[in-house]
Amino acid sequence: MHRVILQLRNPIHAIPSYHNFLYEEEHQLPNHTVRAPEESWIKWRDVNFNTELNNWRKQVIYWMDNYTKIGDRLVISYERLIDSRMGPVETVRIANFLGRTEGVEILSSSSILPCIWDKVVNYHRINIDEEDSLSDKKTQFNGRI
């Protein structure tokens, strides 16, 4: 690997999210479907938090130490990437980084802002206008679609 994109998530969010993942795995639940109960989180946190924070720190140090040349490493923030205002900006940063790779063509910034970013990040959200339109159709067709 000559170049890397390091996506970091604030450990204050990453560690509880990791616990939720472990909880879902332990209870054979689909990923990203539930939050672990608060008492489960507190018990796990009190035993594991310092270790997990140290693991997060080691991961960052490894990637920063092994990819020191700025042009070969892009660090992006998960929180910024999913933010409606900053997400498109982060997406353009990723596209520009990838565009400096031989054989990779990128779209123009105007295509990325916000259309592509919105489709990738918000793929599961229902458009309020579409939902309102559906309600109108239900009324129009006596509740049958």
C-alpha atoms as one frame of an Amber mdcrd trajectory, in Angstrom:
protein
   0.000   0.000   0.000   1.475   3.296  -1.067  -1.347   5.623  -0.100  -4.039
   5.509   2.568  -7.224   7.220   3.621  -7.547   7.191   7.383 -11.083   7.787
   8.545 -11.186   8.679  12.215 -14.179   8.700  14.457 -14.062  10.587  17.725
 -13.421   7.937  20.403 -16.201   9.419  22.524 -18.548   8.080  19.809 -16.476
   5.204  18.421 -16.093   3.285  21.670 -19.811   3.201  22.590 -20.576   2.296
  18.971 -18.113  -0.593  19.211 -19.846  -1.776  22.373 -23.190  -1.671  20.548
 -21.662  -3.804  17.795 -20.406  -6.340  20.344 -23.817  -6.388  22.018 -25.534
  -7.058  18.679 -23.068  -9.830  17.860 -23.500 -11.424  21.278 -27.297 -11.383
  20.906 -27.221 -12.383  17.202 -28.863  -9.134  16.122 -28.317  -7.418  12.761
 -25.653  -4.700  12.843 -26.727  -1.103  13.464 -30.201  -2.030  14.692 -30.154
  -1.436  18.455 -28.277   0.325  21.182 -27.123  -1.809  24.032 -29.025  -1.189
  27.272 -27.450   1.482  29.439 -26.589  -0.978  32.228 -24.770  -3.189  29.703
 -22.793  -0.183  28.437 -21.835   0.966  31.955 -20.658  -2.488  33.003 -18.632
  -2.960  29.798 -17.285   0.612  29.867 -16.005   0.321  33.428 -13.967  -2.759
  32.493 -12.887  -1.949  28.922 -12.844   1.798  28.300  -9.161   2.459  29.022
  -8.062  -0.513  26.913 -10.280   0.522  24.004  -9.105   4.130  24.156  -5.507
   2.915  24.107  -6.291   0.664  21.114  -7.839   3.627  19.289  -4.738   5.696
  20.052  -2.356   2.935  18.850  -4.250   2.640  15.583  -3.940   6.364  14.893
  -0.241   6.384  15.776   0.439   3.385  13.518  -1.132   4.966  10.437   0.338
   8.403  11.106   3.829   6.980  11.683   3.781   4.650   8.673   2.362   7.149
   6.191   4.190  10.339   7.013   4.269  11.852   3.530   1.284  14.203   3.375
   0.492  13.378  -0.276   0.260   9.661   0.551  -2.114  10.022   3.477  -5.516
  11.616   3.798  -7.086  11.904   7.246 -10.814  12.463   7.290 -13.287  12.784
  10.124 -16.266  10.442  10.284 -18.272  13.134  12.065 -17.490  15.671   9.347
 -18.200  13.139   6.595 -21.758  12.507   7.781 -22.474  16.181   8.552 -24.807
  17.764   5.991 -22.708  20.935   5.759 -19.193  19.463   5.921 -19.852  16.049
   4.339 -19.732  17.240   0.750 -16.473  19.073   1.496 -14.937  15.877   2.918
 -16.205  13.951  -0.098 -14.465  16.382  -2.450 -11.259  15.933  -0.415 -11.543
  12.157  -0.886 -12.234  12.522  -4.608  -9.254  14.856  -5.076  -7.000  12.447
  -3.177  -8.158   9.505  -5.284  -7.911  11.620  -8.437  -4.163  11.901  -7.902
  -3.935   8.144  -8.528  -3.031   6.949 -11.993  -6.043   5.573 -13.830  -8.637
   7.103 -11.510 -11.031   9.652 -12.961 -13.194  11.705 -10.635 -16.362  13.663
 -11.171 -16.457  17.417 -10.945 -16.970  19.007  -7.543 -20.355  20.259  -8.673
 -21.477  16.635  -9.158 -20.263  15.717  -5.711 -21.815  18.718  -3.992 -24.231
  17.588  -2.638 -25.792  15.031  -5.003 -23.363  12.101  -4.723 -22.623  12.759
  -1.058 -26.347  12.826  -0.248 -27.051   9.574  -2.091 -24.168   7.787  -0.349
 -24.666   9.104   3.187 -28.438   9.474   3.268 -29.390   6.447   1.184 -31.840
   5.243   3.845 -33.666   8.491   4.512 -37.129   9.079   3.084 -37.609  12.321
   1.244 -40.304  14.266   3.091 -41.781  15.492  -0.194 -42.095  11.912  -1.445
 -43.711  10.890   1.833 -46.223  13.757   1.573 -46.897  12.799  -2.033 -47.537
   9.215  -0.948 -50.024  10.423   1.671 -51.872  12.402  -1.005 -52.038   9.317
  -3.256 -53.346   7.189  -0.406 -56.149   9.669   0.151 -56.822   9.953  -3.569
 -57.089   6.161  -3.999 -58.976   5.491  -0.748 -55.896   4.188   1.011 -54.914
   1.779  -1.786 -51.662   2.235  -3.590
